[in-house]
């Protein structure tokens, strides 16, 4: 296994997670404090998801014409510019929308290819643990975004500065770790297209759609929803951190378990628990003694839905089909993230 490439991909996805975790609640809270209505907040929050949807249609062309290093450098450069200009964009919703779209496209391509390449590196007996490590890297840094907002406030320019610096470090890491070669199976024929994945693996499609919906709603609207129910903005942002802390802490144990038990049954169990807690959330906000542990559990099982979906995809698909499957996952993630805030 190419440990150098794995380390580079893990660091890259960590920066993407931090960017997503910081920028989604930051934009929502800034707009909320400026007096924007819920519809406008929802639309702006959904635009990165639209970019992720577009990225699913770009991956195949990128792999055919560009090297892996070039693809990643372009993606992370686009993300860096989209974040760096954010501080000056809140006075213009149109500029804000363009920057959020660019961020979504850059993150989308990076996530789709990162998931494919990490899955290709995994030996079957360790696939659960390695994909869980990938998911933990993403979520662990995603947690830092809301935590940073809770610590220094949504109005601080330091948040955008730190995220931009993270992208700069990611660009350096890509140059040092990602090989400057073409994807080996880019010219292979694929047995299904983006839409065909919905027919080939409907259960995995539902799982990814649910997780993306959950991810977007928690990051974008949970802080607003909680603050409208009397919680301080800092506490509302902390709720997001607690959810993703549960996600981060329990993915490695779930990955370890996935290498030892029947993976489909474990996947289903995570889905049922997440659905139950999600439906009970309006009542849990009135029971603070129960709310916090349930937020941890919600993060654990919701994250497990996505992690185990990636494991099952890597177990089932290879080569160009694996890239197409992950592109379909990116498209579904975009759909769920788009519908969630709206």
Buried (B, 14 or more C-beta within 10 A) or exposed (E): EEEEBBEBBBBBBBBBBBBBBBBBBBBBBBBBEEEBEBEBBBBBBBBBBBBBBBBBEBBBEBBEEBBBBBBBBBBBBBBBBBBBBBEEBBEEBEBBBBBBBBBBBBBBBBBBBBBBBBBBBBEEEBBBBBBBBBBBBBBBBBBBBBBBBBBEBBEBEEBBEBBBBBBBBBBEBBEEBBEEEBBEBBEEEBEBEBEBBBEBBEEBBBBBBBBBBBBBBBBBBBBBBBBEEEBEBBBBBBBBBBBBBBBBBBBBEBBBBBBEEEBEEBBBBBBEBBBEBBEBBEEBBEEEEEBBEBBBBBBBBBBBBBBBBBBBBBBEBBBBBBBBBBBBBBBBBBBBBBBBBE
